[in-house]
Amino acid sequence: MPTLSARGLAVPPSPIRKLVPLADAAKARGVKVFHLNIGQPDIETPAVMRDALRSFDEKVVAYSPSGGTDALRRTLLDYYAGIGVPLSPDQLLVTTGGSEAIHFGMAAAMDPGDVILVPDPMYANYISLAAVLGVTIVPVPTKVEDGYRLPLDWEPYLTPKVKGVLLCNPSNPTGAVYSADELQAVVDFVIRHDLYLFADEVYREFVYEGPLPPSLLTVPALGDRLVVVDSLSKRYSLCGARVGCLVTRNAGIAAGAMRLAQARLSPPLFAQLLGSKATALAADYFDETRETYRRRRDIVVDALQAMPGVVVARPEGAFYCMARLPVDDAEAFARFMLESFSHEGHTTMVAPGGGFYAQEGRGRDEVRIAYVLDEGELRQAMECLRLGLEAYNNR
Ligand SMILES: Cc1ncc(COP(=O)(O)O)c(C=O)c1O
């Protein structure tokens, strides 16, 4: 038998999804599972988008252009102009979710063996996608005690192999929103050392303290070293549609990403149809969503902080937090919650924290929690977590 590829074997299972069979088994036993393991919002997808799908009346479901349909591209270019980022059409590529934008951006810019610096903990799929591409992630440690602040001095992380920095702002999984000073330090570092900066801004609108931070695309000095990953998944509760985009002023990366896009033919047509309706949404569309998440955040964080031995920082953005639990092994605890625990017929599913760290050994007593359910359910989910912790530690 031929061997399996080393790169395929290096891809870890997703910490967000690997316990799903246990959740399915719990549901089969009649237990209701509160899914705090995955960033799947319960917010209604705007009706204008759902209606667009119903009124589709083409006789052929055809391929679209590799870079996206004209209608969606116009919508996205308008959206960017609205946030102070005028783009020319060749600077934007429609992708199959932000996931594909990360993949294409990294593939176009990085060779196997190149190093990318990423604040740790990080969105777990960065680790998987880097493994596929043979790119080495060097984790830049951040910690709950100071709210996951970034270093102001990046020089200690520089080696000859470093080719870029990847930032997620607001951050999944920590909920950190980086200050102007923190961002300036990264900007100065990448310019000083001629590096790429990958900015994952898929949670751009989800900021709960102060004004929305400007996109890094508004920083002229970054010029063609910036690659921005964006997605409609969270912004419009369109996760299942699979649509996002890659934005860069780097003509070489844009052209490379386009060649990759041509190799996968086109982004999904229906997703683009839905996404193109974003122009019909009211200017204050995000205000209500933002308030909803702010309240949910406070319910979850207040409940966690009241649990003995739990350490958590109040997230400033996105809709996640990392919580340190008083357990020996957070994955064993997450399994226990699904296999052996229920309270009034309910249990809570969380994502084991270790999978969000590139640094071996970190996150073993942490979980990532997504506050994506309504307030009543979140309260119940937190009560299950509190009682589950007691039961786990007394077993
Ligand atoms: C930080 C971050 N980037 C990218 C993605 C990819 O999202 P999608 O492929 O659905 O656009 C996600 C999804 O959770 C995310 O949290």
The ligand as a Gaussian input file, in Angstrom:
#p B3LYP/6-31G(d) Opt

LIG

0 1
 C      -11.344000      33.993000      12.401000
 C      -12.045000      33.265000      11.321000
 N      -11.588000      33.339000      10.076000
 C      -12.167000      32.684000       9.074000
 C      -13.268000      31.894000       9.300000
 C      -13.835000      31.168000       8.141000
 O      -15.162000      31.394000       7.946000
 P      -15.918000      31.053000       6.618000
 O      -15.096000      30.109000       5.826000
 O      -17.233000      30.504000       7.034000
 O      -16.061000      32.360000       5.926000
 C      -13.796000      31.777000      10.588000
 C      -14.945000      30.907000      10.869000
 O      -15.319000      30.653000      11.982000
 C      -13.169000      32.485000      11.628000
 O      -13.611000      32.422000      12.881000

